[in-house]
Amino acid sequence: MINSENRLKIPPDSGFEGGNGMENHRSLAMAYVPYQQFGEIFDFSEAMEKGTVFPGLYKPFQKEACGDHKRRTETGNGQKELPVQICELGFALYDLTLFLDTHPEDSDAGALFENYLQKYREIRKEFTGTYRPLGALDGNGGQLPAQSWGQKPMPWEGGC
């Protein structure tokens, strides 16, 4: 309630009278957050487009504000498609990691995570073996590949 002096008026039965207003530590509001259940998930490109792998978490509040995102199409060019697949799988792995942080006992989510992780590693290995390293620890058994830097064109040189 606002009184005539535009000051917040605390009702006498609120438990917040006097002192710093927290003497009785009563709650003004409580939030309810439903426990997320593992179930159907979006495919990789749709998950990237919607910002989550979980349909229940997708809330298109401003769908048109971000523009029209076209889903990727197969071009037959591994050098262009594989990085997209790596990104999509990586995104799905992060989203599943967040779910498993709060649901470590969910065996279906754990199995899906392991499946995606295997695919992620395979596609990343295929790309780095065929085209170029994606990170400092790609190739050379996890050792820094200083001797391979600059041997293949980098993205800004038209290499990817």
Disulfide bonds with the S-S distance in Angstrom:
none
